[in-house]
Amino acid sequence: MNNPVPIASAPDMLGPVLRMAGALVLVIGLFLTGVWLFKNWQRLACRRGALPKLSVLEVKSLGQRQAIYVVGYEQQRLLLASSPAGVVLLSHLPEEDNVKTVPATRFSFAEAFQQVLARKQS
């Protein structure tokens, strides 16, 4: 009365195990491809000809955790200050086409920075 359940032999189990292993490899491969695309999406978009609109043009460190940045966005240039308290817009700078060429020895960075601050206050 007890009907014994037939036990599958090893050759009969090989097909389903290989199918399951192949499906697992496929799913893991799709997951890793998705992660790679997610992390590198912007780099791929830039290669297609889309130029980045926002860029850091120049950085000057003023201390351990303070710095001044010249940031370009499309045709604008901005002077930003960064400190532990946050980021502050110091001034809008003229476009690069409108900048007068000044010899580098004429102004030090500190003098140029003081001129920008004086211009902002007036």
N, C-alpha and C positions, 0 to 999 in steps of 0.2 A: 503494500500500500504506500509505503514511502517511496515516491519517485525521486530518485537522486537527480540533482541539477547537474547537467553536464558542465564540466569545467573546461573552459577554452584553453587550447594549447597555446604555447608561445608563438608559433608562426601565425595563428589566427589573430593574436592581439597586436602584432607588429604594425599592421595598417592603421588602425585607429590611433595608436600611440604616435606614429609618425605624423599623421594628420593634425593631432593636437599640438605636437611640438612645432610643426610648421606654422600653425595659426598663432601660437604664442610668439614665435620669432617675428611674424608679420605685424602683430599688434605692437610689440616693443619697438620695432623699426619705425612704424608710423608715429608712435609717441615721441621717439627721439627726433625724428624729422620735424615734427610740430614744434618741439622745444627749440630746436636750432633755428627754424624760421622765425619764431617769436622773438628770439634774442637778436637776430641779425636783420630784421625787417627794414630798419632805417638804412642800414648800409646797402642793402639791395636796392632800395628806392633811390638812393643817391647815385648809384651806378647807372641807372636808366636815364640820367640826364637832369633829374630834379636837383637843382643846386640848393644847398641849405640856406635858409633865409636868416638864421641867427648864428653869429659866430663871435668868438672872443678874439679881438684884434690884437690886444696888448694887455699885459698884466705887470703891475709893479707892486712888489711886496713892501709894506711900510713897517712891518714889525712881525711879531710872532704869529698873530692871527688877524692882522689887518692888511688889506690890499686894495689897490685901485685898478679898475678894469675899464678898458675901452671896448665897448660891445657894439657890433654892427648888426642892424636888422634892416633888411632890404636896402634902402638908400639912406637910412638914418644912422648916426653914430651917437652913442651915449657914454657919459663918464659916470661910472658907478663906484661906490665905496662899500667895501665889505668888512664887517667886524663881528665880534661875537654877538653884538646886539641885533645884527641883521644887515640887510643890504639897502643902501640909500642912493637915490638918483641925485648926482651932484650937478650935472649940466647936460644939455643937448649940445653936441659939438657940430660944427659945420660939416657938410658933406665933403668927401675927399677931393672932389673936383674943385670945390671952392676954397680949399685950404691954401693959404699963401705959404710958399716954401721959405722956411726960416732956417738959417744955418744952425747946426746942432750945438755949436759953441756959444751961441748968443744967450740962450736960456738954460738954466738947469731945470731939472724936474720940479724941484721945490718952488722955484720962481714961477714956472708955468702953472703949477697947481694953485699958488697964491693968486695969480691973475684970474684963473677960472673962478675961484671962490669970491674974489672981489667983484667980478662981473655978475655973479649970481646974486650977491647982496644988493647991488645997485639997481 
